[in-house]
Every structure is written in C-alpha cells, then in structure tokens.
C-alpha cells in the first residue's frame, strides 16, 4: 500500500503537521496525552514516513511515540531543512510553511530512520550529557575565579567549584552502573583499550549506538571524521570532513590524544603524518578515524584490542 511522507514542525508547546501531496495538515499540543490522536490521524492519512527537526529535546517524546507506532521517523539538523527551503525559493517562515517543506523534504531525502532507543540508552545519554554540563560549569567558574576583580565573590565561586567536583564524581558512578547495565561486554571491550576510559566508552555507547553494527565508511561518516573530496573541473581541493555528530568527535578528540600517548602504533602514525607536513589537527583526525574504525571492528567481531608492534 502506498504511504505518504509527512513533516512535523516541533516547538515547545505544539506540533504542526503537514502531509505531502495530500495538502492536509493538523495542529496539536506537544504533550504525550495528545500523541495517540496524532498517530491515529497520521495512520488515517496513510503516512509511513515522518520528518522532523532536532529542537533541543522537544522532539524526543513525539519521535519515540511515532516509532513505537511503527512509523519511520527521520530526525535532521535544522540547518538541512533551512537549506532545503532556501533551495526551493521559500522566503516566508511560519510553522505551517515549515511543516509543509519538511513533508516535501521527507519525500526526497535519503536517510535511515532514527533508531528506537531503550530506556537504558536514554538514561545513559542523559547522564553523560549532565556530566558534560557540570564539567562546563566548573570550567567556567574556574576561569571566573582567576579573573575575579573582587575577593568578595571568590569564596562563593570556590564553593560552587567544590560542589560541582563532588557532583561530577557522583554522576560518574551512575554512568558506570548504567553502562554496565546497558551492555557490560561492550563497556569492558572499549575500556580495555589504553587511552579510553569510562567517560569515552559511555559517550560512544550513548552518542554512537551504531558502533559495531555498520561498516567502516559509515561509522566514520556518522562521527563526522570521514574525508570528502572537493574537486571541480581542473580544481582539486583538499579533502575535508563535514557533518556527523559533534558529541562523538568531541569525545574521540581527547581520548585519541591519550591513545597517541600510550600506544606506540598511534604515536608513530601521528609523528609520521606531522613529518609529512600535515598540521596537528589533520594528523589527529586521521588517527581518530583509524581508532574509530578499529573500535568498530573490535565490537563487531567480538575480538580483543590488539596493539600493533611498530
């Protein structure tokens, strides 16, 4: 049976829905109590694919409800939707217009549907994100402490730093327990690699659940560390990375420095690239790509990490 694509413009309080080709739409509150009615309306209009934007978390509940109902749900970066509307010559912007263009985009986009995550995966991701927030706050306060122009505020800043330090340690215990509960074998394999600790392992498991399930090129593209050509006619530009998941790159960035430090193979690879004239960032990204591809193969095959002799 033919199914229609639909687009949903998500805001904090409401959902604006349009179905491509049928030119019909509906508005409803962004509340779990209203999701059954929305799903029923979509099924009534034979909708099989739904496209929505990532909106800072406001889309998560409706996305999970649609997935549970058996609909294919694609979540995209808002920049892609904006670029599509611009390419189509659309200048005006309202919620119904945005939903209509999302529905048109859903009809042509080639992208896999978003994964259905378990409650354990959601909990681990939430804990990892909360730790990141705490670390950012602590770093900000440390900078404020150094530049404070008055001694009056320094005790308050130091007290908050001490509190955040304890909170980070406490949340790391919860992250360890949650990661073990989610997949103790994957956690142990990732942590067996010199240079990869608990937080990196948990970050990869929460931000990159496809690890071990896809090929080397796809896993690199998902992380945003796959090189892309920039050629046109006689022009041959430098290859560059683009897109992907920033949180994965951020996690791999620091851990790869540790891997380079503790594993001779990666240290030699990094030094060889630098000696060829590659800048530090390019050399590091190349090492990150090799590291991720090997981690992907290790998880996929259920094998142990092997340090190659240089």
C-alpha positions as CSV (number, residue, x, y, z in Angstrom):
1,X,0.0,0.0,0.0
2,X,1.3,3.4,-0.9
3,X,2.3,5.6,2.1
4,X,2.7,9.4,2.2
5,X,5.6,11.3,3.8
6,X,4.7,13.9,6.5
7,X,6.6,16.8,8.1
8,X,6.2,17.9,11.7
9,X,7.4,21.3,12.9
10,X,8.1,20.9,16.6
11,X,8.0,23.6,19.2
12,X,7.9,23.5,23.0
13,X,4.1,23.6,23.2
14,X,2.8,22.5,19.8
15,X,3.2,20.3,16.8
16,X,2.4,21.5,13.3
17,X,1.8,18.6,10.8
18,X,1.5,18.5,7.0
19,X,1.3,15.6,4.7
20,X,3.0,15.8,1.3
21,X,0.9,15.5,-1.9
22,X,-2.4,15.4,0.1
23,X,-2.0,19.1,1.2
24,X,-3.7,18.4,4.5
25,X,-2.5,19.2,8.0
26,X,-3.3,19.3,11.7
27,X,-2.1,21.1,14.8
28,X,-1.9,19.5,18.2
29,X,-0.2,20.2,21.6
30,X,3.2,18.7,22.2
31,X,2.0,16.6,25.0
32,X,2.1,12.8,25.5
33,X,-1.7,12.7,26.1
34,X,-2.3,14.0,22.6
35,X,0.1,11.7,20.8
36,X,-2.4,8.8,20.3
37,X,-4.7,11.2,18.5
38,X,-1.9,12.4,16.3
39,X,-0.8,8.9,15.5
40,X,-4.3,7.9,14.6
41,X,-4.6,10.9,12.3
42,X,-1.3,10.0,10.5
43,X,-2.4,6.4,10.0
44,X,-5.8,7.5,8.7
45,X,-3.9,9.5,6.0
46,X,-1.6,6.6,5.2
47,X,1.5,8.3,6.4
48,X,4.5,5.9,6.6
49,X,7.5,8.3,7.0
50,X,7.8,11.4,9.2
51,X,10.5,14.0,9.1
52,X,11.2,16.4,12.0
53,X,14.0,18.6,13.1
54,X,16.1,18.3,16.2
55,X,14.9,21.0,18.5
56,X,16.9,20.7,21.6
57,X,15.0,17.7,23.0
58,X,11.4,18.9,22.5
59,X,11.1,16.4,19.6
60,X,12.2,13.3,21.6
61,X,8.9,12.2,23.1
62,X,6.8,12.5,19.9
63,X,9.6,10.8,18.0
64,X,9.6,7.8,20.3
65,X,5.8,7.6,20.2
66,X,5.8,7.6,16.4
67,X,8.5,5.0,16.3
68,X,6.6,2.8,18.8
69,X,3.6,3.0,16.5
70,X,5.6,1.6,13.6
71,X,6.2,4.8,11.6
72,X,9.6,5.6,10.1
73,X,10.9,8.7,11.7
74,X,13.8,10.8,10.4
75,X,15.4,13.5,12.6
76,X,17.6,16.0,10.9
77,X,19.7,19.1,11.7
78,X,17.6,22.3,11.3
79,X,20.3,23.7,9.0
80,X,19.5,21.0,6.4
81,X,15.8,21.9,6.5
82,X,16.6,25.6,6.2
83,X,18.9,24.9,3.2
84,X,16.2,22.8,1.5
85,X,13.6,25.6,1.9
86,X,16.1,28.2,0.6
87,X,16.9,26.0,-2.4
88,X,13.2,25.8,-3.1
89,X,13.0,29.6,-3.1
90,X,10.9,29.9,0.0
91,X,11.4,33.2,1.9
92,X,8.5,33.3,4.3
93,X,8.6,31.3,7.5
94,X,5.7,30.2,9.6
95,X,5.0,26.9,11.4
96,X,2.6,25.6,8.7
97,X,5.1,26.6,5.9
98,X,7.9,24.9,7.7
99,X,5.9,21.7,8.2
100,X,4.9,21.7,4.5
101,X,8.6,21.9,3.4
102,X,9.6,19.2,5.9
103,X,7.0,17.0,4.3
104,X,8.4,17.7,0.8
105,X,11.9,17.1,2.1
106,X,10.7,13.8,3.6
107,X,9.7,12.7,0.1
108,X,13.2,13.0,-1.4
109,X,15.6,12.6,1.4
110,X,17.8,9.5,1.5
111,X,18.5,8.8,5.2
112,X,17.9,5.9,7.5
113,X,15.2,6.3,10.1
114,X,16.2,7.2,13.7
115,X,16.9,4.2,15.9
116,X,14.5,3.2,18.6
117,X,16.4,3.6,21.8
118,X,15.8,1.7,25.1
119,X,15.2,3.4,28.4
120,X,18.7,2.3,29.4
121,X,20.2,4.0,26.4
122,X,18.2,7.2,27.2
123,X,19.3,7.1,30.8
124,X,23.0,6.7,29.9
125,X,22.8,9.5,27.3
126,X,21.1,11.8,29.9
127,X,23.8,11.1,32.5
128,X,26.6,11.7,30.0
129,X,25.1,15.0,28.9
130,X,24.5,16.1,32.5
131,X,28.2,15.4,33.3
132,X,29.2,17.5,30.4
133,X,27.1,20.3,31.7
134,X,28.6,20.0,35.2
135,X,32.2,20.0,33.7
136,X,31.4,23.0,31.6
137,X,30.0,24.9,34.6
138,X,33.1,24.0,36.7
139,X,35.5,25.1,33.9
140,X,33.6,28.4,33.6
141,X,33.7,29.0,37.3
142,X,37.5,28.3,37.4
143,X,38.0,30.9,34.8
144,X,35.8,33.4,36.7
145,X,37.8,32.6,39.9
146,X,41.1,33.5,38.2
147,X,39.7,36.8,36.8
148,X,37.5,37.9,39.7
149,X,38.1,41.6,40.4
150,X,36.8,41.4,43.9
151,X,37.8,38.9,46.7
152,X,34.2,39.0,48.0
153,X,32.9,36.6,45.3
154,X,35.9,34.2,45.4
155,X,34.6,32.1,48.3
156,X,31.2,31.6,46.6
157,X,32.9,30.6,43.3
158,X,35.2,28.2,45.1
159,X,32.3,26.7,47.0
160,X,30.4,26.1,43.7
161,X,33.5,24.5,42.2
162,X,33.8,22.1,45.1
163,X,30.1,21.2,44.8
164,X,30.4,20.6,41.1
165,X,33.5,18.4,41.6
166,X,31.6,16.2,44.0
167,X,28.6,16.1,41.7
168,X,30.8,15.0,38.8
169,X,32.2,12.2,40.8
170,X,28.8,11.1,41.9
171,X,27.4,11.1,38.4
172,X,30.4,9.2,37.1
173,X,29.4,6.4,39.5
174,X,25.9,6.4,38.0
175,X,27.3,6.4,34.5
176,X,29.4,3.3,35.3
177,X,26.4,1.5,36.7
178,X,24.2,2.5,33.7
179,X,26.8,1.5,31.1
180,X,27.3,-1.9,32.8
181,X,23.5,-2.4,32.9
182,X,23.2,-1.4,29.2
183,X,26.0,-3.6,27.8
184,X,28.7,-4.8,30.1
185,X,30.6,-6.6,27.4
186,X,30.8,-3.6,25.1
187,X,31.8,-1.4,28.0
188,X,34.6,-3.8,29.0
189,X,35.9,-4.1,25.5
190,X,36.0,-0.3,25.0
191,X,37.7,0.3,28.3
192,X,40.3,-2.4,27.6
193,X,41.9,-0.1,25.1
194,X,44.7,2.0,26.5
195,X,43.7,5.6,26.4
196,X,39.9,5.0,26.5
197,X,38.3,5.4,29.9
198,X,34.8,5.2,31.3
199,X,33.5,8.5,30.0
200,X,34.7,8.0,26.5
201,X,33.3,4.4,26.4
202,X,29.9,5.7,27.8
203,X,29.9,8.6,25.3
204,X,30.5,6.3,22.4
205,X,27.7,3.9,23.6
206,X,25.2,6.8,24.1
207,X,26.1,9.0,21.1
208,X,27.1,6.3,18.6
209,X,24.9,3.2,19.3
210,X,25.7,2.0,15.7
211,X,29.2,1.2,16.8
212,X,29.9,-2.4,15.7
213,X,26.8,-2.6,13.5
214,X,27.8,-0.7,10.4
215,X,30.8,-0.6,8.0
216,X,34.0,1.4,8.4
217,X,32.9,4.1,6.0
218,X,29.5,4.6,7.6
219,X,30.8,4.7,11.1
220,X,33.4,7.4,10.1
221,X,30.7,9.4,8.4
222,X,28.4,9.2,11.4
223,X,31.1,10.6,13.6
224,X,31.9,13.3,11.1
225,X,35.5,12.3,10.5
226,X,35.2,10.8,7.0
227,X,37.1,12.8,4.4
228,X,35.2,14.3,1.5
229,X,36.5,15.4,-1.9
230,X,36.4,19.0,-3.0
231,X,37.1,18.7,-6.8
232,X,35.5,20.6,-9.7
233,X,36.9,20.5,-13.2
234,X,40.6,21.0,-13.1
235,X,40.4,22.2,-9.5
236,X,41.4,19.5,-6.9
237,X,40.9,20.9,-3.4
238,X,41.9,19.4,-0.1
239,X,39.7,16.7,1.3
240,X,37.8,17.8,4.4
241,X,35.4,16.5,7.0
242,X,31.8,17.7,7.3
243,X,28.7,16.9,9.2
244,X,28.4,14.0,11.6
245,X,27.8,14.0,15.4
246,X,29.8,16.7,17.2
247,X,29.5,14.9,20.5
248,X,31.2,11.9,19.2
249,X,34.1,13.9,17.7
250,X,34.5,15.8,21.0
251,X,34.7,12.6,22.9
252,X,37.2,11.0,20.5
253,X,39.3,14.1,20.3
254,X,40.6,14.0,23.9
255,X,40.7,10.2,24.1
256,X,42.8,10.0,20.9
257,X,45.5,12.2,22.4
258,X,45.7,9.6,25.2
259,X,45.8,6.8,22.8
260,X,48.6,8.5,20.9
261,X,50.4,8.9,24.2
262,X,50.1,5.4,25.4
263,X,50.1,3.3,22.2
264,X,53.4,3.3,20.1
265,X,51.5,2.5,16.9
266,X,49.3,5.6,17.1
267,X,52.2,7.7,18.3
268,X,54.3,6.6,15.3
269,X,51.3,7.2,12.9
270,X,50.8,10.8,14.3
271,X,54.5,11.6,14.1
272,X,54.7,10.3,10.5
273,X,51.8,12.5,9.4
274,X,53.4,15.5,11.1
275,X,56.7,14.8,9.4
276,X,54.9,14.8,6.0
277,X,53.8,18.3,6.6
278,X,50.3,17.7,7.9
279,X,49.1,20.1,10.5
280,X,48.4,18.8,14.0
281,X,44.6,18.8,13.6
282,X,44.7,16.9,10.3
283,X,47.1,14.3,11.8
284,X,44.9,13.9,14.8
285,X,41.7,13.5,12.8
286,X,43.4,10.8,10.7
287,X,44.3,9.0,13.9
288,X,40.8,9.4,15.3
289,X,39.4,7.8,12.1
290,X,41.7,4.8,12.4
291,X,40.9,4.5,16.1
292,X,37.2,4.5,15.5
293,X,37.3,2.1,12.6
294,X,39.3,-0.4,14.7
295,X,37.0,0.0,17.6
296,X,34.0,-0.6,15.3
297,X,35.7,-3.8,14.0
298,X,36.5,-4.9,17.5
299,X,32.9,-4.5,18.8
300,X,31.5,-6.1,15.5
301,X,33.7,-9.2,15.7
302,X,33.7,-9.5,19.5
303,X,37.5,-9.6,19.5
304,X,40.1,-8.2,21.8
305,X,42.1,-5.0,21.1
306,X,45.4,-5.7,19.5
307,X,48.3,-3.3,19.8
308,X,50.3,-3.4,16.6
309,X,54.1,-3.6,17.0
310,X,55.8,-0.6,15.4
